[in-house]
Amino acid sequence: MRALQATEFGRPEVLTVNQIEKPKISESQLLIKVTYSGINLADTYIRKGVFPGLPTPPFTLGMEGSGIVEEMGTKVSGYKKGQLVAFSASQSYAEYVVVDTSSALEWELAVPVSLSPLAASSVSMSARTALLLTQRLSNSARKVLVHASAGSVGSVLVQLLKAQNFEVIALVGSEKKKEYVQSLGADRVLNYRQEDVQNIIKTEYSDGLDAIFNATGGHSIARDIDLLAINGHLIWYGFAENNQAPDVETALQNAFMKSIKLELFNGGTHSKQDNMSAIKSIESLLLERKIEIPAHKIYALEEGVNAHRDLESGHTVGKLIFQL
């Protein structure tokens, strides 16, 4: 079968389509014929070698998608052959993927859905993460800042927050993205490449922000701590800029009297039941047309280098997807 693999750690050019053996399943596994595979920023971290628990090259990338159940192990129940599932599992940039129903990895799962295969390809990782993030907020939070708000997680997060009547301030990196995120309902959209985010927020939200969802890392963490209100909550869930947080110790010392909360979020640590529930909630919202997950572009596996280049360029809007 065809699979998009990283031959070594490095730039997008290390990606190549190889012919590898079609996987065989055990008694607790599902074999899924992949229809679409979602492309996530975490895939680029793994490709570059800056992610925990890295495999040894060459290896197949990918962690979510949609597909049709082709084979079931003898101890698997709750599925039917020919059934469409949204799945999260490693090595999804391939014609077939295996999901182990008894896996100890809480995020590895397959969920039957009634969506289109294209919509289903983005719900089990990026959209699920967005929904789980909203569950971290306290009932008292009202003013919320969202980093990377035009991306696959951020764009869904903005919609979910607006559906719950939060005031959403969104950060983007271009005027095109600004227009897009405004169309999602954000109350205030700031282009961090052209506007002084810190001064604007301090002026317009002088009491501070109740919550911040930070997918960026790096120097933005210390800045975000400064922008929080009393009892504010910073949720750090990605590191598009850097997985370090310079000056954070000083920022925390300066914010000590505000009783803020800094949370490190990994959606993969939730229980399988919580993850499945989140996916079904996203499915319902999509079917009811309360949210949307637009696809920026659909790529062939052979366009893997360009797909990763595009994602890392910072110019994409919505979800990038491979069609198998």
N, C-alpha and C positions, 0 to 999 in steps of 0.2 A: 504494500500500500504506500501511497505518497504521504510524506510528513515533512513539515517545515522544521528544520533543526538548526541549533547553534553548534557549529563545528569547534568553536572555542569561545571564551568570554571576550566581549569587545563590542565594537560598533555594529550597526545594522548589517554591514557587509559580511559578517560572519554567518549570516543566515543563508541556508540553501535547502532546496527541496531534494530529499533523498527517498529512495525506495527501501522500505524496511518491512520486516515480517508482520503480517497481520496478527494481532494479539489473540491468544487463546484464553478462555475464561475458566475460573474455578467455580466451585459449587455455589459460592456466595456472590458472584459477580454478574454484571450486565455487560454485554457487548453492544455498543451503540454505533450505528452508522451516522457519522456526523454530517449535518446539513450546513450549519453555520457555526463558526467559532469566533467568539468575541475576542477583541484585542484590548488588553489592559496595560496601564502604565507599569504595573507590577511585572508584566512580561519583559519589559525593557530593563527593569532592575535585575531580573534573573539573567537575561542575556549579557548584561555588563558584569555580572558576578558580584553584585552588591546586595544580596538578599540572603536571609538565613536558610540553612539546610540545602545548599546548592547541589545539584547533580553533577556528575563528571561528564564533560563533553566527549563525543557529540550526544545531544539530547534534544527531545522534542519539546517545544514550548507550548504555552497555552493553558488556560485554567477554567474556561467556561464555554458553553455553547448550547446548541440544540441538535437533536437528532432522533432517529427512529430506533427503537429497541429491535435488535436483530436476533440476539441469543440471550437466554437466561440460564443461570446456573440452577442445579437441581434443588437448592435450598432457598431460592429467591421467590418471593411472593409479592403480590400487590402490583404487578406489571403484566402487560400483554405484548406479545410480539406485534410489531407494526405500530406501536404506540409512540406518539411524539412526547419527548421529555425535554425539559430544561435541565441541564446538568452543570455541576461544577466538579472538575477533576483535572488532574495534571495531564499534560500531553494532548491537549485538545486541538492543536494545529495539525490534524491528521485526518485521514479518511475514516478511521475508527478510533474509538476511545473506550476504555474499560472503567466502569464505576463499580467499586466494591461496596455492596450494601452493608457489610459488616465492618467497614473501615473504622479505625480509631480516630481518623481525621474528621472532625465535626463538620467541616465544610464540604467534604466529598459526598455528593448525593445526586440523585436524579429524581425529578418531580414531574409526573404527568401533568400536562397543561393543555388548555383549549385555545391557545394563542396561535398566531401564524408562526411558522418556523423562524422567520426573521426576528419577530418581536421576542420570541422565546429565548433567542441566543444571548440576550443581554440581561436577563432577570436574575440569574442564579449567583452572580458575583457583584457586578457594579450596582445594579438597581437594588439588590438585596442589601448591600452595604449601606446605601443611602437610607433605606427604611430603618435599618438597625441603628444608624446614627441618630435619627430623630427620636428614638426611644431613650436616648441618653439625657435628654433635656428635662429639666424640672418644670413643674407646672407654673412656676413664677416667671420663667424666661419669656421675653417678648421681642427684644431686639437682637437679631442674630446675623452674624457675618459669615459668608460662605466663600472660601477660597476656590479657585479653579472652577468657577460656577458654570462654565460652558462645557465642561468635560462630561464623561460618561456617568460619573458619580454625582458631580456637582449639579448638573442640569436636572437630574431627578430629585436631588435634595432640595433645590430651590422650589420645585413644584410641590413636593410633599409639605414643606414648611408653609408655603402660602395656603395650601389646602387646610392647614391647621391654624391659620390666621396669625402667623408670626409676621413681624416686620423684618423683611430680608434686605440686607445690604450685601451686594455681590461684587466680587473682584474678578476682573478679566484682564487679558493682555492685549486686546485690540478693539478698534471701533466696531468691526464686524461682529465680534463676540458680544460687545456691549448691546448692540441691537437685538441679537438673539436672546440674551438673558433677560432683557426688558420684555421681550415677547412672552417669556415664561412667567412673568408677573412680579419680578423682583421690584422692590420699592425704590431702591437706589443702586445704581451700577457704577462702579469706579474702574477706570482703566489705570492699573497700577504702573504701566509704562509711561503714562503721560500726566498722571495726577499725583499729588502728595497725599497719599492715603491716610497717613497718620494725622496730619494737620486737619484734613477735611473731616475725618471722623471725630476728632477731639472737639472741633468747632460745632458740628451739626448734632453730635450725640455727647454733649458735655458731661452727662452722668455716666457715660461708659456703656459698653455692650454687655448684654446678659450672657451671650454665648457666642463662641467662634468655632467654626469647623475648619481646621487647618490641614490641607493636603499638601502643603508646600515644604515645611520644615525650614532649616537654615536660619537666617537672620530674622525671618518673619515671626518666629516663636517669641523672642524677647519683645518685639514690637507689639504682638497681640496681647501679651500679658499686660502691657502698659495700657491697652485700650479697653480692658475689662472693667465692668462696673463692680461695685461691692457685691460679694458673693457670686461673681461672674465665673463662667465655666469655659475653659479652653479644651477642645477635643482635638488632639493631634493624631491624624490617621494616615498620613502619607508624607513622602519626602521628594516631591518633584524637583525641588531645588537642592536639598541636601538632607542627609539623615542626622546631621549634627544640629546643635542649637547654641550657637555662640552667644555669650552674654546672658544666658538664661539665669544663671545664679544671681547676678546683679538685679535683673528684672524681677525675680521672685522676692528678693530682699526688699526692693522698693515697693512691691505690692503686698507686703506682709499684712498690713493693717486692713486690707480689703477682703481678707478671708476668701481668696479665689480658689478654684479647683482646676488643676491641670491633669487631664486624663489622656493616657495613651491607649488608642483604640485599635484592636485587631478583630475584624469581623469573623475571622476563622475560629475564634475561641468560643463562640456561642454554641449552644447545644444543637444537635441535629434537628430537634423539634422546633426550636426557635428559628433556625435557618429555613426550614421547610415552611413554617408559618409565614415568615417574611416573604418568601417567594410567592406563596398563594395570595398574600395581601397585594403584592405588586400585580399579580395576574388579574385580580378583581378590579384594581384601579385602572389597568389598561383596558379591560373589557368594558368598563363603565365610561371610558374616555375621560377620566379625571386627570390622567397624566399621559405623557407620550415619551417614547424613547427614540428620537430621530437618529437615523444612521447617517454619519458624515459621508462614508464611502464604503462600498463593498469591494473587496479585493480577491483576486485569485491567490492561491498559495504561492505561485511563482512571483507574485508581487510583494513578497514578504519584506524585502529590503526597503522598498518604497513605503510600505505600510508603517514600518517602525520609524523611518525617517519622518514621515508625515506626523505621526503621533508626537514625536519628540520635538518637532518644529515649533509647537505652541500655537499653530494656526488652525487646528481642527476644531470642529464644533460637533458635539454629540458623540456617537459611538462609531468606532471603526470595527469592521467585521470581515472575516474571511468566509468565502463561499466555497464549499467543497464539492 
